[in-house]
């Protein structure tokens, strides 16, 4: 008898499919996971309070924040601790701490490393480093870990954002003077010498984020400001690297101006290749909290994702933009609606902004000063370090700091359960089972076996927050009186999850 296999997806599946963005699903980029890094948390030390800033230099990761202690992986607060006052360094490969341990008298809010990985500059609230006067900004040698003694730029108040290109260090914050010279919220000094440069965009309010185009000709700044050099540039601006004069930036018009019900401001900026990515956080219900992408040369808007839940940190790796937020509603972008919980970690396609296949999660420390979860990202290209005010990662204790890598394998799909069989029709068996999900993939392969024979292989795209849909396979390759057993296997490209078998006698 010729074997005939039919597949039927129930009405529940059709309704669930309505949440899937149009167009082909994102396919796996590596064996076992779909984006640049896996959702599996890798081992790293923790902190006893928030991490506000991260940066990498070769195989070193620098973290700064409100913490005063770091502790071993898996340990509860107060156990296995080492002193680190507001700044620390870790091995990028192992997550273990390095000897770098300067003593600061105030919090760190910004860290940047030079492109040649020789220097690291920190900014924040501190006014001394190792007992030496350093007003809100300081530089260290990556090789030795020592404070650069001759580099002593003096900033009046908090430095919140830093970016380095060539021999220039660009920074922003709440200050009004640098080296006793007027510099409103934005300034630049020479990297090696530390002396003040003429760059002066003159923002009228705080600056939270700063980055440069890959060729260094454009400096992107963001924050709650409304003007640059006296001209209207609300929350986002693109300026030159010499004097700080603003260019036209059409994409900035996508950020709504303040109203009585909503004020949104740029929280983070990251550039990669020809694109600049910008994240926002707003106050008020339905206020813009999303991410946009623009051309780094022309400022033209390329796409905009309007998920609700302030986006505190972004990092572009390849064709992916990783997003640290407290997103709770991405229905406007074809993803989860309200009521599915808070999605603190997500990835968006760098090409069109759609939610991609990466779903680890954190929480947010309700006793922290920020209470928002992830606050900072950094990457060496094959990993993603995440800092914030969280207490758990993927449901396990991990405070303040965690990391994800591209180590092969990734998260496995949830294992299938025993299928439901029906022999209501003579000479055939209907096999029904629920779809699964994978925190690293959107598209999974579902194989149905009669004994050792694969009678059906289908691909379905599913998200973990969706109601599980029922898939039914009809096996017409059996005869009346035959005893057969069936099981389901789910494959994500590397991991195969095999479900239990169930037997039946064909009627």
Residue pairs with C-beta under 8 A, 6 or more apart in sequence:
1 476
1 477
1 479
3 455
3 475
3 476
3 477
4 474
4 476
4 477
5 455
5 456
5 473
5 474
5 475
5 476
5 477
6 473
6 474
6 476
7 456
7 458
7 471
7 472
7 473
7 474
8 471
8 472
8 473
8 474
9 460
9 469
9 470
9 471
9 472
10 469
10 470
10 472
12 467
12 469
12 470
13 435
13 469
13 470
13 471
15 467
16 462
16 466
16 467
16 469
17 461
19 331
19 334
19 335
19 336
19 337
19 463
19 466
20 334
20 461
20 463
21 333
21 334
21 335
21 354
21 355
22 334
23 354
25 442
25 443
25 461
26 34
26 35
26 349
26 354
26 356
26 357
26 442
26 443
27 34
27 443
28 34
28 357
28 441
28 443
28 492
28 493
29 35
29 36
29 318
30 406
30 408
30 410
31 408
31 409
31 410
31 493
31 494
32 38
32 408
32 409
32 410
32 411
32 440
32 492
32 493
32 494
32 495
33 39
33 357
33 358
33 406
33 409
33 410
33 411
33 440
33 441
33 492
33 493
34 356
34 357
34 358
34 440
34 441
34 442
35 320
35 347
35 356
35 357
35 358
35 440
36 317
36 318
36 320
36 382
36 384
36 406
37 317
37 322
37 358
37 382
37 383
37 384
37 404
37 405
37 406
38 358
38 404
38 405
38 406
38 407
38 409
38 410
38 411
38 440
39 358
39 359
39 360
39 394
39 404
39 410
39 411
39 439
39 440
40 360
40 394
40 404
40 407
40 409
40 410
40 411
40 440
41 360
41 393
41 394
41 396
41 398
41 402
41 403
41 404
42 95
42 383
42 402
42 403
42 404
42 405
42 407
43 73
43 94
43 95
44 73
44 90
44 95
44 385
44 398
44 401
44 402
44 403
45 70
45 71
45 72
45 73
45 90
45 95
45 96
45 97
45 401
46 70
46 71
46 72
46 73
46 75
46 397
46 398
46 399
46 400
46 401
47 63
47 65
47 67
47 69
47 70
47 71
47 84
47 88
47 387
47 399
47 400
47 401
48 67
48 68
48 69
48 70
48 71
48 77
48 81
48 399
48 400
49 65
49 66
49 67
49 68
49 368
49 389
49 400
50 65
50 66
50 67
50 365
50 368
50 369
50 370
50 375
50 387
50 388
50 389
50 400
51 63
51 64
51 65
51 67
51 375
51 376
51 387
51 388
51 400
51 401
52 64
52 65
52 66
52 107
52 108
52 109
52 110
52 124
52 375
52 376
52 387
53 62
53 63
53 64
53 65
53 108
53 109
53 110
53 111
53 122
53 376
53 387
54 61
54 62
54 63
54 64
54 111
54 376
54 377
54 378
54 385
54 386
54 387
55 61
55 62
55 111
55 112
55 113
55 120
55 378
56 62
56 92
56 113
56 378
56 379
56 380
56 385
57 113
57 114
57 117
57 118
57 120
57 142
58 92
58 117
58 142
58 380
59 91
59 92
59 93
59 380
60 89
60 90
60 91
60 92
60 98
60 100
60 142
61 89
61 90
61 91
61 92
61 378
61 380
61 385
61 403
62 87
62 88
62 89
62 100
62 111
62 113
62 120
62 122
63 87
63 88
63 89
63 90
63 111
63 385
63 387
63 401
64 86
64 87
64 88
64 107
64 108
64 109
64 110
64 111
64 122
64 124
65 86
65 107
65 108
65 109
65 375
65 376
65 387
65 400
66 86
66 107
66 369
67 84
67 86
67 88
67 400
68 83
68 84
68 85
68 86
69 81
69 82
69 83
69 84
70 81
70 82
70 84
70 88
70 97
71 77
71 78
71 79
71 80
71 81
71 82
71 399
72 79
72 80
72 81
73 95
73 398
74 397
75 81
75 397
76 397
77 399
82 97
83 101
84 97
84 101
85 101
85 102
85 103
85 104
85 105
86 104
86 106
86 107
86 108
86 124
86 126
87 100
87 102
87 104
87 108
87 111
87 122
88 97
88 98
88 100
88 101
89 97
89 98
89 100
89 145
90 96
90 97
90 98
90 401
91 97
91 98
92 380
92 383
92 385
95 403
98 145
99 145
100 140
100 145
102 129
102 130
102 140
102 145
102 147
103 129
103 130
103 131
104 124
104 126
104 128
104 129
105 126
105 127
105 128
106 124
106 125
106 126
106 127
107 124
107 125
107 126
108 122
108 123
108 124
108 125
108 126
109 123
109 124
109 125
109 158
109 159
109 160
109 161
109 173
110 122
110 123
110 124
110 159
110 160
110 161
110 162
110 171
110 173
111 120
111 121
111 122
111 123
111 162
112 120
112 121
112 162
112 163
112 164
112 169
113 119
113 120
113 121
113 142
113 164
114 120
114 121
114 164
114 191
115 164
115 165
115 166
117 142
118 141
118 142
118 143
119 139
119 140
119 141
119 142
119 148
119 164
119 191
120 139
120 140
120 142
121 137
121 138
121 139
121 140
121 162
121 164
121 169
121 171
122 137
122 138
122 139
122 140
122 162
123 136
123 137
123 155
123 158
123 159
123 160
123 161
123 162
123 171
123 173
124 136
124 158
124 159
125 136
125 158
126 134
126 136
126 138
127 133
127 134
127 135
127 136
128 134
129 138
129 147
130 147
132 147
132 149
133 152
134 147
134 152
135 153
135 154
135 155
135 156
136 154
136 155
136 156
136 157
136 158
136 159
136 173
136 175
137 153
137 154
137 155
137 159
137 162
137 171
138 147
138 148
138 151
139 147
139 148
139 151
139 169
139 191
139 194
140 146
140 147
140 148
141 148
148 194
150 194
151 192
151 193
151 194
152 194
153 178
153 179
153 189
153 194
153 195
153 196
154 178
154 179
154 180
155 171
155 173
155 175
155 177
155 178
155 187
156 175
156 176
156 177
156 178
157 173
157 174
157 175
157 176
158 173
158 174
158 175
159 171
159 172
159 173
159 175
160 172
160 173
160 174
160 206
160 207
160 208
160 223
161 171
161 172
161 173
161 207
161 208
161 209
161 210
161 221
161 223
162 169
162 170
162 171
162 210
163 169
163 170
163 171
163 210
163 211
163 212
163 219
164 170
164 191
165 212
165 216
165 241
166 191
166 216
167 190
167 191
167 192
168 188
168 189
168 190
168 191
168 197
168 199
168 241
169 188
169 189
169 190
169 191
170 186
170 187
170 188
170 199
170 210
170 212
170 219
170 241
171 186
171 187
171 188
171 189
171 210
172 185
172 186
172 187
172 203
172 206
172 207
172 208
172 209
172 210
172 221
172 223
173 185
173 206
173 207
174 185
174 206
175 183
175 184
175 185
175 187
176 182
176 183
176 184
176 185
177 183
178 187
178 189
178 196
179 195
179 196
181 196
183 196
183 200
184 202
184 203
184 204
185 202
185 203
185 204
185 205
185 206
185 207
185 223
185 225
186 199
186 200
186 201
186 202
186 203
186 207
186 210
186 221
186 244
187 196
187 197
187 199
187 200
188 196
188 197
188 199
189 195
189 196
189 197
190 197
198 242
198 243
199 219
199 241
199 242
199 243
199 244
200 243
200 244
201 219
201 221
201 228
201 229
201 237
201 239
201 244
201 245
201 246
202 228
202 229
202 230
202 244
203 221
203 223
203 225
203 227
203 228
203 237
204 225
204 226
204 227
205 223
205 224
205 225
205 226
206 223
206 224
206 225
207 221
207 222
207 223
207 225
208 222
208 223
208 224
208 265
208 266
208 267
208 268
209 220
209 221
209 222
209 223
209 266
209 267
209 268
209 269
209 278
210 219
210 220
210 221
210 222
210 269
211 219
211 220
211 269
211 270
211 271
211 276
212 218
212 219
212 220
212 241
212 271
213 219
213 220
213 271
213 276
213 296
213 297
214 271
214 272
214 273
214 274
214 296
216 241
217 240
217 241
218 238
218 239
218 240
218 241
218 247
218 276
218 296
218 297
219 238
219 239
219 240
219 241
219 244
220 236
220 237
220 238
220 269
220 271
220 276
220 278
220 296
221 228
221 236
221 237
221 239
221 269
222 235
222 236
222 237
222 265
222 266
222 267
222 268
222 269
222 278
223 235
223 265
223 266
224 235
224 263
224 265
225 233
225 234
225 235
225 237
226 232
226 233
226 234
226 235
227 233
228 237
228 239
228 244
228 246
229 244
229 245
229 246
231 246
233 246
233 249
233 252
234 252
234 255
234 257
234 258
235 252
235 255
235 264
235 265
235 266
235 280
236 249
236 251
236 252
236 255
236 266
236 278
237 246
237 249
237 252
238 246
238 247
238 249
238 252
238 276
238 299
239 245
239 246
239 247
240 247
247 299
248 299
249 294
249 299
250 294
250 298
250 299
250 300
250 301
251 278
251 292
251 294
251 295
251 299
251 300
251 301
251 302
252 299
253 301
254 292
254 301
254 304
255 264
255 266
255 278
255 280
255 288
255 292
256 262
256 264
256 287
256 288
258 264
261 284
261 285
261 287
262 282
262 283
262 284
262 286
262 287
262 288
263 282
263 283
263 284
263 287
264 280
264 281
264 282
264 283
264 287
264 288
264 289
265 280
265 281
265 282
266 278
266 279
266 280
267 279
267 280
267 281
267 310
267 311
267 312
267 313
268 278
268 279
268 311
268 312
268 313
268 314
269 276
269 277
269 278
269 279
269 314
270 276
270 277
270 314
270 315
270 316
270 321
270 377
271 277
271 296
271 316
272 316
272 317
272 350
273 296
274 295
274 296
274 297
275 293
275 294
275 295
275 296
275 302
275 316
275 350
276 293
276 294
276 295
276 296
277 291
277 292
277 293
277 314
277 316
277 321
277 350
278 291
278 292
278 293
278 294
278 314
279 290
279 291
279 311
279 312
279 313
279 314
279 323
279 325
280 288
280 289
280 290
280 291
280 292
280 310
280 311
281 289
281 310
281 311
281 312
281 325
282 288
282 289
282 310
286 308
287 308
288 306
289 306
289 307
289 308
289 309
289 310
289 311
289 325
289 327
290 304
290 305
290 306
290 307
290 308
290 311
290 333
291 304
291 305
291 307
291 311
291 314
291 321
291 323
291 348
291 353
292 301
292 302
292 303
292 304
292 305
292 353
293 301
293 302
293 303
293 304
293 321
293 350
293 353
294 300
294 301
294 302
295 302
303 351
303 352
303 353
304 353
305 330
305 333
305 348
305 353
305 354
305 355
306 332
306 333
307 323
307 325
307 327
307 329
307 330
307 332
307 333
307 335
307 346
307 355
308 327
308 328
308 329
308 330
308 332
308 338
309 325
309 326
309 327
309 328
309 329
309 342
309 343
310 325
310 326
310 372
311 323
311 324
311 325
311 327
312 324
312 325
312 372
312 373
312 374
312 375
312 376
312 388
313 323
313 324
313 325
313 374
313 375
313 376
313 377
313 386
313 388
314 321
314 322
314 323
314 324
314 377
315 321
315 322
315 377
315 378
315 379
315 384
316 322
316 350
317 379
317 381
317 384
318 350
319 349
319 350
319 351
320 347
320 348
320 349
320 350
320 356
320 358
321 347
321 348
321 349
321 350
321 353
322 345
322 346
322 347
322 358
322 377
322 384
323 345
323 346
323 347
323 348
324 344
324 345
324 373
324 374
324 375
324 376
324 377
324 386
324 388
325 343
325 344
325 346
325 372
325 373
325 374
326 342
326 344
326 364
326 372
326 373
327 342
327 343
327 344
327 346
328 338
328 340
328 341
328 342
328 343
329 336
329 337
329 338
330 336
330 337
330 343
330 346
330 355
331 337
331 338
333 353
333 354
333 355
334 354
334 355
335 354
335 355
335 463
336 343
336 463
336 465
340 465
341 465
342 361
342 364
342 373
343 359
343 361
343 465
344 361
344 362
344 363
344 364
344 373
344 374
344 390
345 358
345 359
345 360
345 361
345 362
345 374
345 386
346 355
346 356
346 358
346 359
347 355
347 356
347 357
347 358
348 354
348 355
348 356
349 356
356 442
357 438
357 440
357 441
357 442
358 439
358 440
359 439
359 440
359 464
360 393
360 394
360 404
360 439
361 393
361 394
361 395
362 373
362 374
362 386
362 388
362 390
362 392
362 393
362 402
363 373
363 390
363 391
363 392
364 370
364 371
364 372
364 373
364 388
364 389
364 390
365 371
365 389
365 390
365 391
365 399
368 389
369 389
370 388
370 389
371 389
372 388
372 389
373 388
373 389
373 390
374 386
374 387
374 388
374 390
375 387
375 388
375 389
376 386
376 387
376 388
377 384
377 385
377 386
377 387
378 384
378 385
378 387
379 385
382 405
382 406
383 403
383 404
383 405
383 406
384 403
384 404
384 405
385 401
385 402
385 403
386 393
386 401
386 402
386 403
386 404
387 400
387 401
388 400
389 400
390 398
390 399
390 400
390 402
391 397
391 398
391 399
392 398
392 399
393 402
408 494
409 494
409 495
410 438
410 440
410 441
410 492
410 494
410 495
411 438
411 439
411 440
411 441
411 492
411 495
412 438
412 492
412 495
412 497
413 436
413 437
413 438
413 441
413 444
413 490
413 491
413 492
413 495
413 497
414 436
414 437
414 438
414 490
414 497
415 436
415 490
415 497
415 498
415 499
416 433
416 434
416 436
416 446
416 487
416 488
416 489
416 490
416 497
416 498
416 499
417 433
417 434
417 499
417 500
418 487
418 499
418 500
418 501
418 502
419 431
419 432
419 433
419 448
419 486
419 487
419 488
419 499
419 502
420 431
420 432
420 433
421 429
421 430
421 431
421 432
421 486
421 502
421 504
422 429
422 430
422 432
423 429
423 430
423 504
423 505
423 506
423 507
424 430
424 507
426 480
426 507
427 476
427 478
427 479
427 480
427 506
428 474
428 475
428 476
428 478
428 506
429 474
429 475
429 478
429 484
429 486
429 504
429 506
430 472
430 473
430 474
430 475
431 448
431 472
431 473
431 474
431 475
431 486
431 488
432 470
432 471
432 472
432 473
433 446
433 448
433 470
433 471
433 488
433 499
434 468
434 469
434 470
434 471
435 444
435 446
435 460
435 462
435 468
435 469
435 470
435 471
436 444
436 446
436 462
436 468
436 490
436 497
437 444
437 462
437 463
437 464
437 466
438 444
438 464
438 492
439 464
440 492
441 492
441 493
442 461
442 462
442 463
443 459
443 460
443 461
444 459
444 460
444 462
444 490
444 491
444 492
445 457
445 458
445 459
445 490
445 491
445 492
446 456
446 457
446 458
446 459
446 460
446 471
446 488
446 489
446 490
447 454
447 456
447 457
447 488
447 489
447 490
447 491
448 454
448 455
448 456
448 457
448 473
448 475
448 486
448 487
448 488
449 455
449 486
449 487
449 488
449 489
450 475
450 477
450 478
450 484
450 485
450 486
451 484
451 485
455 473
455 475
455 477
456 473
456 475
458 471
458 473
460 469
460 471
462 469
475 486
478 484
478 506
479 506
480 506
480 507
481 505
481 506
482 505
482 506
483 503
483 504
483 505
483 506
484 503
484 504
484 506
485 501
485 502
485 503
485 504
486 501
486 502
486 504
487 498
487 499
487 500
487 501
487 502
488 498
488 499
489 496
489 497
489 498
489 499
490 496
490 497
490 499
491 497
